[in-house]
Amino acid sequence: MSILISALVTFLVVILVLYLVNMLPIDGRAKQIVQVIVIIIGVISLLRLLAVF
């Protein structure tokens, strides 16, 4: 059960960071690069929680 809660918290943090990145006053290309980096870090974190790595 704690794995599920941890995965949910990780997912919510990724969503929150993506929302905050969208609020930043930077150009579109840099914003897209930051979004991809955040998504990759979020996926790696979820895979670690699920003991894939």
Order of alpha helices (4+ residues) and beta strands (2+ residues): alpha-alpha
